[in-house]
Amino acid sequence: MIQVDDNPMPWNEGMTVASLLAQVEDAKFCSVVRLNGRLVSSPKFDQTLVPDNAVIQLWLKVLGSSESGLYWIKL
């Protein structure tokens, strides 16, 4: 079992961030996830394995006017 934005979801062997997001409603605009405290960006979704008991937070990248030019908001 894993936690995705505080919601329990079943885990399976070989699960990647990409395969997980395919099961989550409204995740198509997710550009970054926090996987057990570590940020993973979309280019690495296909190769990043999700371990059992993982805690995942979904984040959306938004352009803005900060010094870095980017804001991250939690989905």
C-alpha positions in Angstrom: 0.0 0.0 0.0 1.2 3.5 -0.8 -0.1 7.0 0.1 -0.8 9.5 -2.7 -1.7 12.9 -1.4 -2.9 11.3 1.8 -5.0 8.8 0.0 -4.2 5.1 0.2 -3.6 3.3 -3.0 -2.6 -0.3 -3.8 1.0 -1.0 -4.7 2.4 -3.5 -7.1 5.8 -4.8 -8.0 7.5 -2.8 -10.7 5.3 0.2 -10.2 6.9 3.4 -11.7 5.8 7.0 -11.1 4.5 7.0 -14.7 2.3 3.9 -14.1 1.1 5.3 -10.8 0.1 8.6 -12.4 -1.8 6.8 -15.1 -4.2 5.6 -12.3 -4.6 9.0 -10.6 -7.4 11.3 -11.7 -6.3 14.8 -12.7 -2.6 13.8 -12.7 -1.9 14.6 -16.4 -0.6 18.0 -15.5 1.7 16.8 -12.8 5.2 17.8 -13.6 6.9 16.8 -10.3 6.3 14.4 -7.5 7.7 14.2 -4.0 8.5 10.5 -3.5 9.5 9.8 0.1 10.7 13.4 0.5 12.7 13.4 -2.8 11.7 15.4 -5.8 11.3 13.5 -9.1 10.6 15.5 -12.3 8.6 14.2 -15.3 11.5 13.2 -17.5 12.3 10.5 -14.8 8.8 9.3 -14.2 9.2 6.2 -16.5 12.4 5.0 -14.8 11.6 5.8 -11.2 10.3 2.9 -9.2 7.8 3.4 -6.4 8.6 1.3 -3.4 6.0 -0.3 -1.2 4.8 2.0 1.7 5.9 5.1 -0.3 4.5 8.5 0.4 3.9 10.5 -2.7 2.8 14.1 -3.2 1.8 15.4 -6.6 3.0 18.9 -7.7 2.2 21.1 -10.6 4.8 23.5 -12.1 3.4 27.0 -12.7 5.2 29.9 -14.3 5.2 33.1 -12.3 7.1 36.2 -11.4 9.4 35.0 -8.6 13.2 35.3 -9.0 13.4 31.8 -10.3 10.4 32.3 -12.6 8.7 29.1 -11.3 6.2 28.2 -8.6 5.2 24.7 -7.5 1.8 24.1 -6.2 0.4 20.9 -4.7 -2.4 19.3 -6.7 
